Amino acid sequence: MSTDTLAAPDVRGLQDQLWTAVTSRDEHAAAAVLFTALDAGIDPETALLDVIAPVQARVGTEWAANRLSVAQEHAASAIAERVIAALAHHPAVRTTPRLGRVTVACVDQEWHVLPARLLAEVLTLRGWQVDFLGAQVPTPHLIGHLHNNGADVVALSSSIPTRLPTAHAAVTACQAVGVPVLAGGAAFGPDGRYALRLGADAWAPDARSAARRLADGIPVPVPAVGRQQIDDLPHLSDQEYTLVVRSRPQLVREVMAQMETRFPPAAAYTEQQREHTAQDIAHIVEYLGVALYMDDDELFTGFLTWTAGILEARRVPAASLLPVLDVLGTELKDFPRTTRLLGEARSALDPLVAAVGNNPGASDDRSALPALHPGS
């Protein structure tokens, strides 16, 4: 049964049942929802992409709105992964491979594995022989796998933009051994702009689109001898990315040293709050670095405005971000592209701060910057 024949209210009903199960941390109930639906005739791909995937997206949305804790988000995600694994062994899901071989992997340091797992299961359903390598696959290990087992295509997944430099290295390495790369995941941008900028052979916004793209065929790349990342991104020759990334510990220390003066509520932070704040300032510098790598203002401004919303949802004033930008601007004043990025971010944040008001007392725990990703 396809999504065209399954009534939308039925899908929504299954989503609601699954949501209740995962937020109640009831793995058996979650599996029962999907197994019962499969026994009733729902198409396995529909179960994966129109029931499980939207529920998982809702988990992320609810975490961002501070209606789920990090622990609740982790528990729900773990249940989703285990249910997908259980579904793979259901009789309705068994498929004999008849097409080519695809390696599905997350880039190194990418722990958000669910999108890649969903793709692997969809490709298996459609008849591909799939090697699913899971989360955080170091590029040398990925290339070793290709040498030992071969593949027609590598489907490379990344959800967090700070993994883009690592993804770039993986794309280049796969192509160097003659294997094309299909990139997917939120890290590559909603329109795939970053995938193409990094030289990927193809991009797809979701699992169904990826399956269609593979069915159409992706040409095998001609290995470019000696190709390096700078060949795709000539702006890296200014070394700003390298210098900022290498300076991250010093930058974090300098921001922390000036935090109390520039943002007085920081004087009352506990040791744990200071530690969390330092971790999240490091994350901001990491996003600054990847924006320099891609030479893309939107990567940094988008992250900062998203973070402002996360802060306000937790009753932490978005104004706490401004001293971070100010100190970074002073410390990195000799770097023109960095100065531009920081200026654009400040321009994007100022109206948001003005709209909600700069009221440090609005924070109920004065913890400044909370974890900026549920998986952090």
C-alpha positions in Angstrom: 0.0 0.0 0.0 1.5 3.4 -1.0 1.1 6.8 0.6 -1.4 7.5 -2.3 -3.8 4.8 -1.1 -3.3 5.1 2.7 -5.6 7.8 3.9 -3.9 10.8 5.4 -5.9 10.6 8.7 -4.6 7.0 9.1 -1.0 8.2 8.8 -1.6 11.0 11.3 -3.3 8.5 13.7 -0.2 6.3 13.5 2.0 9.3 14.1 0.1 10.2 17.2 0.2 6.7 18.5 4.0 6.5 17.9 4.5 9.9 19.5 2.7 8.8 22.6 4.8 5.6 22.8 8.2 7.2 22.3 7.6 10.1 24.6 6.4 7.6 27.2 9.7 5.7 26.7 7.7 2.6 25.8 9.7 0.8 23.2 7.4 -2.2 23.0 4.3 0.0 22.4 6.2 1.9 19.7 7.2 -1.4 17.9 3.6 -2.6 18.3 2.2 0.5 16.5 4.4 -0.2 13.5 4.1 -4.0 13.5 0.3 -3.8 13.7 0.3 -1.3 10.8 2.5 -3.5 8.7 0.2 -6.5 9.4 -2.7 -4.4 8.3 -1.1 -3.7 5.0 0.7 -0.4 5.3 3.7 -0.2 2.9 7.0 -0.5 4.8 8.4 2.6 3.1 5.4 4.5 4.3 5.9 3.3 7.8 9.5 4.5 7.7 9.2 7.8 6.0 5.6 8.9 6.8 5.3 7.7 10.3 8.7 7.3 12.0 10.5 10.2 10.2 7.8 12.9 11.0 7.7 11.7 14.6 11.4 12.1 15.0 11.3 15.5 13.4 8.7 16.5 16.0 11.0 15.3 18.7 13.6 17.8 17.5 11.1 20.6 17.3 9.8 19.9 20.8 13.4 19.9 22.1 14.1 23.3 20.4 10.9 24.7 22.0 12.1 23.4 25.5 9.2 21.0 25.8 11.4 18.0 25.8 14.7 17.7 27.7 17.9 16.4 26.1 17.4 13.1 28.0 13.9 12.8 26.6 15.1 13.6 23.1 17.9 10.9 23.4 15.4 8.3 24.7 12.9 9.0 21.9 15.7 8.8 19.3 17.0 5.5 20.7 13.6 4.0 20.6 13.1 5.1 17.0 16.4 3.5 16.0 15.5 0.2 17.7 12.1 0.1 16.1 13.6 0.6 12.7 16.0 -2.2 13.4 13.1 -4.4 14.4 11.1 -3.5 11.3 14.0 -4.6 9.1 13.3 -8.2 10.2 9.6 -8.1 9.7 8.4 -10.5 6.9 6.8 -7.7 5.0 10.1 -5.9 4.8 12.3 -8.7 3.4 13.5 -7.9 -0.1 16.0 -9.8 -2.4 18.7 -7.5 -3.7 18.5 -7.1 -7.5 20.2 -3.8 -8.1 23.7 -2.4 -7.4 25.7 -1.9 -4.2 25.4 1.2 -2.1 27.5 2.1 0.9 25.6 4.4 3.3 27.6 6.2 6.0 27.6 9.2 8.2 30.7 11.5 8.0 33.2 11.3 10.8 32.0 13.0 14.0 28.4 12.9 12.7 26.3 11.1 15.4 22.8 11.9 13.9 22.4 8.4 12.4 18.6 8.2 11.9 18.5 9.9 8.4 21.1 7.6 7.1 19.5 4.6 8.7 16.1 5.5 7.0 17.8 5.8 3.7 19.6 2.4 4.1 16.3 0.7 4.8 14.5 2.4 1.9 17.2 1.4 -0.5 17.1 -2.1 0.8 13.3 -2.2 0.2 13.8 -1.0 -3.3 16.3 -3.8 -4.1 19.7 -2.3 -3.5 22.4 -4.2 -1.7 23.2 -1.9 1.1 26.3 -1.7 3.3 25.2 0.5 6.2 28.3 1.7 8.2 26.4 3.8 10.7 27.4 7.0 12.5 30.8 8.7 12.7 32.7 6.8 10.0 36.3 8.0 9.7 37.2 8.7 6.1 40.2 6.2 6.1 37.8 3.5 7.3 35.3 4.4 4.6 37.9 4.2 1.9 39.2 0.9 3.3 35.7 -0.5 3.1 35.4 0.6 -0.5 38.7 -1.0 -1.4 37.7 -4.3 0.3 34.1 -4.5 -0.7 33.4 -2.1 -3.6 30.4 0.1 -4.2 28.6 1.6 -7.1 27.8 4.7 -5.0 28.5 6.1 -1.5 25.5 7.8 0.1 27.1 10.2 2.6 25.0 11.7 5.3 25.5 14.7 7.6 23.1 16.7 9.7 25.3 19.3 11.4 27.0 21.9 9.2 30.1 21.9 11.3 30.9 18.5 9.7 31.1 20.0 6.2 34.9 20.2 6.1 35.1 16.5 7.1 32.4 15.7 4.5 34.5 17.5 1.9 37.5 15.3 2.7 35.3 12.2 2.4 33.8 13.3 -0.9 37.3 13.9 -2.3 38.6 10.6 -1.0 35.7 8.5 -2.4 36.0 10.1 -5.8 39.8 9.5 -5.8 39.1 5.8 -5.8 36.5 6.1 -8.5 33.3 5.9 -6.5 30.6 8.7 -6.9 29.1 10.4 -3.9 25.4 11.1 -3.3 25.2 13.6 -0.4 22.2 14.1 1.8 21.2 15.6 5.2 20.5 19.0 6.7 24.2 19.9 6.8 24.3 20.3 3.0 21.6 23.0 2.9 17.9 22.8 2.0 18.8 23.1 -1.7 22.0 21.1 -1.6 24.1 24.1 -2.2 26.9 23.0 0.0 27.0 19.5 -1.4 27.6 20.9 -4.9 30.1 23.4 -3.6 32.1 20.6 -2.1 32.1 18.7 -5.4 29.6 15.9 -4.6 28.3 14.1 -7.7 24.7 14.4 -6.6 22.5 15.5 -3.8 19.0 14.5 -2.6 16.8 16.2 0.0 15.2 13.0 1.4 15.3 9.3 1.1 12.7 9.0 -1.7 14.5 11.5 -3.8 17.8 9.7 -3.1 16.3 6.4 -4.3 15.1 8.1 -7.5 18.4 9.7 -8.1 20.2 6.4 -7.7 17.7 4.7 -10.0 18.5 7.3 -12.7 22.2 6.5 -12.3 25.1 8.6 -11.1 28.2 8.7 -13.4 31.4 7.4 -12.1 33.8 10.3 -11.5 37.1 10.5 -13.3 39.7 10.6 -10.4 41.4 13.9 -10.2 45.1 13.2 -9.3 46.3 15.5 -6.5 42.9 17.2 -6.1 42.7 19.0 -2.7 39.9 20.9 -0.8 41.4 24.2 -1.8 40.8 23.4 -5.5 37.1 23.5 -4.8 37.2 26.4 -2.4 40.0 28.8 -3.5 39.1 31.3 -0.7 40.8 28.9 1.8 44.1 30.2 0.6 43.8 33.2 3.0 44.2 30.7 5.9 41.5 32.4 8.0 39.6 29.2 8.5 42.7 27.4 9.7 43.8 30.2 12.0 40.4 30.6 13.6 39.9 26.9 14.2 43.3 26.5 15.7 42.7 29.5 17.9 39.4 28.2 19.3 40.8 27.3 22.9 42.3 30.8 23.2 39.2 32.5 21.9 37.0 30.6 24.3 39.2 31.6 27.2 39.2 35.2 26.2 35.4 35.4 25.9 35.0 33.7 29.2 37.5 36.1 30.8 35.4 39.1 29.6 32.0 37.6 30.1 31.3 38.9 33.6 32.2 42.5 32.6 30.2 42.4 29.4 27.2 40.4 30.7 26.9 40.9 34.5 24.6 38.0 35.2 27.5 35.7 34.4 29.1 36.7 37.7 26.6 34.5 39.5 27.2 31.4 37.4 28.0 28.2 39.1 31.1 26.2 38.1 28.9 23.9 36.0 27.2 26.8 34.3 30.6 28.3 33.4 31.6 24.9 32.0 28.5 24.7 29.9 28.9 28.2 28.7 32.5 27.6 27.6 31.4 24.5 25.7 28.8 26.5 23.8 31.1 29.4 23.1 33.4 26.8 21.5 30.5 25.6 19.5 29.8 29.2 18.2 33.5 29.5 17.2 33.1 26.1 15.5 30.2 27.5 13.4 32.3 30.6 12.7 35.0 28.3 11.4 32.7 26.3 9.0 31.2 29.6 7.7 34.7 30.6 6.9 35.4 27.3 5.3 32.4 27.6 3.0 32.7 31.4 2.8 28.9 31.6 3.5 27.5 34.3 5.8 24.2 32.5 6.1 25.7 29.5 7.8 26.8 31.6 10.7 23.9 34.1 10.9 21.4 31.3 10.6 23.0 29.4 13.4 23.1 32.5 15.7 19.4 33.4 15.0 18.4 29.8 15.6 20.4 29.9 18.8 18.7 33.1 19.9 15.3 31.2 19.6 16.7 28.3 21.6 17.8 30.7 24.3 14.5 32.6 24.5 12.6 29.3 24.8 14.7 28.6 27.9 14.1 32.1 29.3 17.7 33.0 28.7 18.1 36.4 27.0 19.4 36.3 23.5 21.4 39.4 24.4 23.9 37.0 26.1 25.1 36.2 22.6 26.2 39.8 21.9 29.3 39.9 24.1 30.5 36.7 22.5 30.4 38.4 19.1 31.9 41.6 20.5 34.9 39.8 22.0 35.4 37.6 19.0 35.3 40.7 16.8 38.0 42.4 18.8 40.3 39.3 18.9 39.8 38.6 15.2 39.8 42.2 13.9 42.7 41.5 11.5 40.7 38.8 9.6 38.5 40.5 6.9 36.2 37.6 6.1 35.8 36.8 9.8 35.0 40.5 10.5 32.4 40.4 7.8 30.7 37.3 9.2 30.7 38.6 12.8 29.2 41.9 11.5 26.5 40.1 9.6 25.6 38.0 12.6 25.4 41.1 14.9 23.1 42.8 12.4 20.9 39.8 12.4 20.8 39.5 16.1 20.3 43.2 17.0 16.6 43.4 15.9 15.8 40.0 17.6 17.3 41.3 20.9 15.4 44.6 20.6 12.2 42.7 19.9 12.3 40.6 23.1 14.1 43.1 25.3 17.4 42.9 27.0 16.3 41.7 30.4 18.8 39.4 32.2 16.3 38.8 34.9 14.1 36.9 32.5 16.3 33.9 32.9 15.1 31.4 35.5 18.4 29.7 35.9 20.9 32.2 34.4 22.7 29.4 32.7 23.5 31.5 29.7 24.1 29.3 26.7 22.4 25.9 27.0 23.4 22.9 24.9 23.0 24.1 21.3 22.1 20.7 19.9 20.2 17.9 21.7 23.0 15.6 20.7 25.8 17.8 22.1 
